[in-house]
Amino acid sequence: MSDQAASDVSLSRPPLVILTGFLGAGKTTTLNRVLGAQHHRRVGVIINELGRIDIDTRLVKSRSGDVMELAGGCVCHEVRVQSELWAAIAEVTRRGRPDVVVLETTGIAEPWSILDGLEGLGADAPAVPAAVVCVVDAEAGGAQLARYEEARAQVEAADRVLLTKLDLAPAEATVALHREIARRNPAAERASFPPGDDATAELVTWLLDARRGGGPARGRHAHAPHAHSQLTAVAFADPAPLLAEPLLAVVDRLGPALVRAKGFVHLAGEPRRGFLERAGLRTELRFGEPWGSARAATEIVLIGDGLDAGAIRRQIWACRAG
């Protein structure tokens, strides 16, 4: 292929921003904030969700692009899923002609494997890697980096690190986290964006622009073969209404073994859609719009160390309201 032909192919492929970060760090919140902002970019969005329930697809509120879901598995290590990923990028590009494509990975994805896969496709790659943005929970991130290889791999692959939940983290924990990130990836820019329109506008530019240095730094690419921790995903779905207090007690009893929980909850006597979330060190049950004509049902995904799916389902069934 001539240099001109290669250039033409490159120009027809959108830049790809990989939005990564450990379970509960705030990737979807960040993505929703960017997509909800007023800007003139056409953004294609691909969500890779760990677990069988496409929760994140329903949470993403895209105003300027296409949203596609890849359900099940982790894009970083299953060839079948990576094949679906390339096809999804090509389909989003064909349908939406986006200025940029954002891939939100699972919480245990290893970004270098995605980059390796794109590199292996050569001129047939559907997108050009532009950035790896890693979201890190300031409150829980230190413990996660110490415990999980996936969290460390995400930070080490990033050229930008977005710190979230700074308002929840003790000052000494934040200082220690900065030191750890700097030790693992001194070249990555660390940033945070407080609430407000001005900061959101800065976030949009920071996240969606191709890296000034030309994309993820390949010089840091010295990773070992990827091996996940013993993290398992348990999906629970049930149309029967549940009782809030016993349900929260089930989640609390799982303790530190539960890394992430997210899902919609049908609560007895409550016309509004409940949303249960465990992110970092915190568990929250909040309420949204009424179910309306939608079929009320509980759909939750729980992710953690060696979770017993049968035991969790039994315990949540015991929270039924009759």
RODO-2510 file (C-alpha; in nm, 4 decimals, decimal comma):
residues 322
     n   res          X          Y          Z
     1     m     0,0000     0,0000     0,0000
     2     s     0,1364     0,3453    -0,0923
     3     d     0,1911     0,6118     0,1715
     4     q    -0,0975     0,8144     0,0246
     5     a    -0,3319     0,5154     0,0275
     6     a    -0,2401     0,4370     0,3864
     7     s    -0,3054     0,7999     0,4780
     8     d    -0,6486     0,7881     0,3117
     9     v    -0,7392     0,4722     0,5037
    10     s    -0,6256     0,6314     0,8315
    11     l    -0,8359     0,9406     0,7640
    12     s    -1,1455     0,7231     0,7134
    13     r    -1,1016     0,5624     1,0555
    14     p    -1,2120     0,7506     1,3673
    15     p    -0,9868     0,8013     1,6690
    16     l    -1,0629     0,5574     1,9518
    17     v    -1,0603     0,6675     2,3144
    18     i    -1,0500     0,3755     2,5588
    19     l    -1,2243     0,4732     2,8826
    20     t    -1,1109     0,2269     3,1456
    21     g    -1,0946     0,2021     3,5243
    22     f    -1,1638    -0,0480     3,7975
    23     l    -1,5110    -0,1558     3,9055
    24     g    -1,7105     0,1343     4,0497
    25     a    -1,4572     0,4047     3,9685
    26     g    -1,7123     0,6191     3,7828
    27     k    -1,6644     0,5422     3,4134
    28     t    -2,0335     0,5545     3,3217
    29     t    -2,0900     0,8701     3,5271
    30     t    -1,8009     1,0336     3,3431
    31     l    -1,9292     0,9183     3,0043
    32     n    -2,2820     1,0423     3,0778
    33     r    -2,1410     1,3790     3,1817
    34     v    -1,9517     1,4123     2,8545
    35     l    -2,2416     1,2989     2,6366
    36     g    -2,4865     1,5252     2,8192
    37     a    -2,2745     1,8352     2,7648
    38     q    -2,3415     2,0771     2,4831
    39     h    -2,0777     2,0229     2,2190
    40     h    -2,0636     1,9750     1,8437
    41     r    -1,8800     1,6463     1,8201
    42     r    -2,0380     1,3306     1,6869
    43     v    -1,9526     1,0621     1,9406
    44     g    -1,9898     0,6906     1,8814
    45     v    -2,0196     0,4927     2,2052
    46     i    -1,9548     0,1244     2,2691
    47     i    -2,0211    -0,0288     2,6103
    48     n    -1,8638    -0,3561     2,7188
    49     e    -2,0565    -0,4819     3,0218
    50     l    -1,9397    -0,7626     3,2501
    51     g    -2,2460    -0,9747     3,3224
    52     r    -2,5604    -1,0686     3,1325
    53     i    -2,7727    -0,7626     3,2146
    54     d    -2,7163    -0,4588     2,9939
    55     i    -2,7448    -0,2075     3,2770
    56     d    -2,4947     0,0454     3,1499
    57     t    -2,6631     0,0701     2,8092
    58     r    -2,9790     0,1903     2,9808
    59     l    -2,7829     0,4397     3,1875
    60     v    -2,5882     0,6002     2,9009
    61     k    -2,7786     0,9068     2,7794
    62     s    -2,6220     0,9729     2,4398
    63     r    -2,7266     1,2911     2,2636
    64     s    -2,4714     1,2909     1,9892
    65     g    -2,3847     0,9410     1,8854
    66     d    -2,4605     0,5742     1,8618
    67     v    -2,4699     0,3408     2,1615
    68     m    -2,3907    -0,0265     2,1129
    69     e    -2,3700    -0,2956     2,3782
    70     l    -2,1334    -0,5932     2,3854
    71     a    -2,2807    -0,8204     2,6527
    72     g    -2,0815    -1,0774     2,8458
    73     g    -1,7137    -1,1447     2,8932
    74     c    -1,4169    -0,9108     2,8910
    75     v    -1,2891    -0,7573     2,5688
    76     c    -0,9314    -0,7835     2,6828
    77     h    -0,8946    -1,1589     2,6605
    78     e    -1,1695    -1,3337     2,4662
    79     v    -1,1043    -1,3439     2,0938
    80     r    -1,4729    -1,3868     2,0184
    81     v    -1,5574    -1,0679     2,2056
    82     q    -1,2696    -0,8765     2,0472
    83     s    -1,4051    -0,9795     1,7071
    84     e    -1,7431    -0,8379     1,8094
    85     l    -1,5682    -0,5222     1,9247
    86     w    -1,4055    -0,4582     1,5881
    87     a    -1,7378    -0,5197     1,4118
    88     a    -1,9157    -0,2842     1,6538
    89     i    -1,6650    -0,0040     1,5904
    90     a    -1,7087    -0,0504     1,2158
    91     e    -2,0888    -0,0456     1,2490
    92     v    -2,0919     0,2669     1,4673
    93     t    -1,8603     0,4355     1,2164
    94     r    -2,0787     0,3381     0,9219
    95     r    -2,4047     0,4468     1,0850
    96     g    -2,2981     0,7601     1,2695
    97     r    -1,9842     0,8939     1,0978
    98     p    -1,8497     0,9888     1,4418
    99     d    -1,5672     1,2311     1,5031
   100     v    -1,4475     1,0016     1,7823
   101     v    -1,5427     0,6591     1,9214
   102     v    -1,5377     0,5985     2,2971
   103     l    -1,5094     0,2422     2,4245
   104     e    -1,6090     0,2053     2,7897
   105     t    -1,4441    -0,1161     2,9045
   106     t    -1,5449    -0,3524     3,1800
   107     g    -1,4007    -0,2829     3,5227
   108     i    -1,1487    -0,5652     3,4851
   109     a    -1,0389    -0,5001     3,1271
   110     e    -0,6689    -0,4821     3,0404
   111     p    -0,6296    -0,1982     2,7874
   112     w    -0,3027    -0,3203     2,6348
   113     s    -0,4803    -0,6275     2,5006
   114     i    -0,7273    -0,4067     2,3149
   115     l    -0,4422    -0,1987     2,1743
   116     d    -0,2528    -0,5149     2,0768
   117     g    -0,5605    -0,6426     1,8956
   118     l    -0,5982    -0,3216     1,6976
   119     e    -0,2284    -0,3185     1,6138
   120     g    -0,2503    -0,6766     1,4926
   121     l    -0,5204    -0,5798     1,2413
   122     g    -0,2854    -0,3339     1,0719
   123     a    -0,4514    -0,1388     0,7916
   124     d    -0,7772    -0,3314     0,8533
   125     a    -0,8192    -0,1838     1,2024
   126     p    -1,1566    -0,0024     1,2270
   127     a    -1,0175     0,2826     1,4402
   128     v    -0,6934     0,4577     1,5323
   129     p    -0,5989     0,4436     1,9032
   130     a    -0,6013     0,7991     2,0349
   131     a    -0,5980     0,7742     2,4138
   132     v    -0,6405     0,5518     2,7169
   133     v    -0,8212     0,7370     2,9945
   134     c    -0,8237     0,5580     3,3300
   135     v    -1,0799     0,6587     3,5943
   136     v    -0,9579     0,6053     3,9523
   137     d    -1,1718     0,6256     4,2668
   138     a    -0,9768     0,8477     4,5075
   139     e    -1,1410     0,6887     4,8106
   140     a    -1,1010     0,3208     4,7182
   141     g    -0,8275     0,3389     4,4526
   142     g    -0,5301     0,2867     4,6834
   143     a    -0,6639    -0,0419     4,8164
   144     q    -0,7675    -0,1523     4,4684
   145     l    -0,4218    -0,0859     4,3235
   146     a    -0,2667    -0,2825     4,6076
   147     r    -0,5006    -0,5781     4,5667
   148     y    -0,5932    -0,6129     4,1990
   149     e    -0,3599    -0,6641     3,9040
   150     e    -0,6336    -0,5360     3,6713
   151     a    -0,6430    -0,1987     3,8469
   152     r    -0,2645    -0,1688     3,8197
   153     a    -0,2658    -0,2648     3,4500
   154     q    -0,5280     0,0007     3,3739
   155     v    -0,3264     0,2775     3,5394
   156     e    -0,0039     0,1639     3,3754
   157     a    -0,1593     0,1641     3,0269
   158     a    -0,3158     0,5102     3,0578
   159     d    -0,1905     0,8383     2,9217
   160     r    -0,4542     1,0255     3,1276
   161     v    -0,5807     0,9456     3,4770
   162     l    -0,9100     1,0935     3,5949
   163     l    -0,9476     1,1081     3,9735
   164     t    -1,3053     1,0847     4,1019
   165     k    -1,4674     1,1038     4,4477
   166     l    -1,2038     1,3403     4,5820
   167     d    -1,4685     1,4822     4,8165
   168     l    -1,5033     1,1412     4,9842
   169     a    -1,1346     1,0586     5,0271
   170     p    -0,9254     1,1625     5,3296
   171     a    -0,6406     1,3948     5,2349
   172     e    -0,3723     1,1461     5,3354
   173     a    -0,5320     0,8757     5,1197
   174     t    -0,5387     1,1089     4,8197
   175     v    -0,1725     1,2023     4,8669
   176     a    -0,0768     0,8344     4,8893
   177     l    -0,2801     0,7583     4,5769
   178     h    -0,1051     1,0345     4,3821
   179     r     0,2296     0,8895     4,4831
   180     e     0,1300     0,5394     4,3791
   181     i    -0,0007     0,6507     4,0394
   182     a     0,3125     0,8576     3,9823
   183     r     0,5273     0,5569     4,0723
   184     r     0,3446     0,3286     3,8324
   185     n     0,2943     0,5736     3,5476
   186     p     0,4890     0,9006     3,5826
   187     a     0,4063     1,0116     3,2279
   188     a     0,0284     1,0032     3,2705
   189     e    -0,1476     1,3331     3,3279
   190     r    -0,3639     1,3312     3,6416
   191     a    -0,6786     1,5459     3,6348
   192     s    -1,0126     1,5994     3,8030
   193     f    -1,3160     1,8077     3,7070
   194     p    -1,5481     1,9448     3,9789
   195     p    -1,9207     1,9957     3,9156
   196     g    -2,0200     2,2875     3,6954
   197     d    -2,0539     2,3783     3,3308
   198     d    -1,7043     2,5231     3,2945
   199     a    -1,5355     2,2131     3,4344
   200     t    -1,7608     1,9870     3,2259
   201     a    -1,6583     2,1724     2,9103
   202     e    -1,2950     2,1174     3,0064
   203     l    -1,3659     1,7474     3,0671
   204     v    -1,5207     1,7069     2,7217
   205     t    -1,2132     1,8503     2,5515
   206     w    -0,9712     1,6600     2,7751
   207     l    -1,1369     1,3221     2,7243
   208     l    -1,2359     1,3379     2,3567
   209     d    -0,9317     1,5068     2,2045
   210     a    -0,6614     1,2873     2,0565
   211     r    -0,3563     1,2916     2,2769
   212     r    -0,1157     1,5673     2,1875
   213     g     0,1640     1,3136     2,2026
   214     g    -0,0108     1,0929     1,9459
   215     g    -0,1956     0,8349     2,1510
   216     p    -0,1028     0,5818     2,4201
   217     a     0,2712     0,5617     2,4811
   218     r     0,3967     0,2333     2,3414
   219     g     0,7183     0,2723     2,5383
   220     r     0,5338     0,1553     2,8499
   221     h     0,4157    -0,1581     2,6733
   222     a     0,5959    -0,4262     2,8726
   223     h     0,3034    -0,6071     3,0229
   224     a     0,2895    -0,9660     3,1359
   225     p     0,0270    -1,2093     3,0073
   226     h    -0,3100    -1,1047     3,1468
   227     a    -0,4520    -1,3037     3,4370
   228     h    -0,7686    -1,1891     3,6079
   229     s    -0,8163    -1,2111     3,9820
   230     q    -1,0808    -1,4535     4,1103
   231     l    -1,3549    -1,2045     4,0309
   232     t    -1,6912    -1,3495     3,9379
   233     a    -2,0122    -1,1865     3,8187
   234     v    -2,3499    -1,2931     3,9556
   235     a    -2,6634    -1,1818     3,7705
   236     f    -2,9966    -1,1775     3,9542
   237     a    -3,3313    -1,1141     3,7812
   238     d    -3,6758    -1,1496     3,9394
   239     p    -4,0123    -0,9756     3,8806
   240     a    -4,1250    -1,0219     4,2433
   241     p    -4,1063    -0,7114     4,4665
   242     l    -3,8317    -0,7057     4,7285
   243     l    -3,7948    -0,5529     5,0738
   244     a    -3,5300    -0,2807     5,0919
   245     e    -3,3832    -0,3396     5,4389
   246     p    -3,3162    -0,7143     5,4010
   247     l    -3,1761    -0,6575     5,0503
   248     l    -2,9268    -0,4012     5,1757
   249     a    -2,8342    -0,6399     5,4563
   250     v    -2,7490    -0,9091     5,1980
   251     v    -2,5192    -0,6659     5,0195
   252     d    -2,3585    -0,5542     5,3460
   253     r    -2,2915    -0,9124     5,4564
   254     l    -2,0787    -0,9706     5,1483
   255     g    -1,8354    -0,7160     5,2906
   256     p    -1,5089    -0,6447     5,1064
   257     a    -1,5552    -0,9517     4,8853
   258     l    -1,8158    -0,7505     4,6931
   259     v    -1,6301    -0,5123     4,4626
   260     r    -1,9219    -0,3824     4,2559
   261     a    -2,2998    -0,4041     4,2434
   262     k    -2,5315    -0,2246     4,0070
   263     g    -2,8901    -0,2745     3,9059
   264     f    -3,2565    -0,1827     3,9033
   265     v    -3,4701    -0,2913     4,1964
   266     h    -3,8453    -0,3498     4,2218
   267     l    -3,9336    -0,2639     4,5816
   268     a    -4,2597    -0,3545     4,7530
   269     g    -4,5025    -0,0628     4,7808
   270     e    -4,2737     0,1690     4,5849
   271     p    -4,3963     0,2931     4,2450
   272     r    -4,0561     0,4367     4,1547
   273     r    -3,7719     0,2447     3,9934
   274     g    -3,5059     0,1691     4,2525
   275     f    -3,1359     0,1665     4,1704
   276     l    -2,8908    -0,0271     4,3859
   277     e    -2,5220     0,0525     4,3556
   278     r    -2,2081    -0,0567     4,5349
   279     a    -1,9072     0,1427     4,4155
   280     g    -1,5801     0,1524     4,6014
   281     l    -1,6555     0,1530     4,9723
   282     r    -2,0151     0,2747     4,9503
   283     t    -2,3561     0,1155     4,8953
   284     e    -2,6528     0,3266     4,7883
   285     l    -3,0188     0,2625     4,7137
   286     r    -3,1839     0,5540     4,5360
   287     f    -3,5020     0,6101     4,3384
   288     g    -3,5711     0,7304     3,9872
   289     e    -3,8777     0,7705     3,7698
   290     p    -4,1930     0,5610     3,8186
   291     w    -4,1965     0,2281     3,6398
   292     g    -4,4955     0,3493     3,4367
   293     s    -4,5854     0,1074     3,1592
   294     a    -4,2504    -0,0723     3,1922
   295     r    -4,2585    -0,4148     3,3525
   296     a    -4,1277    -0,3742     3,7074
   297     a    -3,8516    -0,6234     3,7786
   298     t    -3,5263    -0,6493     3,9702
   299     e    -3,2120    -0,6862     3,7575
   300     i    -2,8831    -0,6706     3,9457
   301     v    -2,5237    -0,7653     3,8678
   302     l    -2,2855    -0,8269     4,1583
   303     i    -1,9110    -0,8648     4,1009
   304     g    -1,6599    -0,9754     4,3604
   305     d    -1,4018    -1,2204     4,4856
   306     g    -1,5262    -1,5784     4,4678
   307     l    -1,8958    -1,4943     4,4996
   308     d    -2,1290    -1,7918     4,5477
   309     a    -2,4007    -1,7320     4,2888
   310     g    -2,6399    -1,9849     4,4398
   311     a    -2,6064    -1,8432     4,7902
   312     i    -2,6581    -1,4868     4,6701
   313     r    -2,9697    -1,5762     4,4757
   314     r    -3,1124    -1,7685     4,7711
   315     q    -3,0496    -1,4778     5,0043
   316     i    -3,2073    -1,2229     4,7699
   317     w    -3,5094    -1,4492     4,7140
   318     a    -3,5525    -1,4410     5,0905
   319     c    -3,6003    -1,0632     5,0577
   320     r    -3,9220    -1,1095     4,8592
   321     a    -4,2301    -0,9335     4,9942
   322     g    -4,4467    -1,2433     5,0286
***
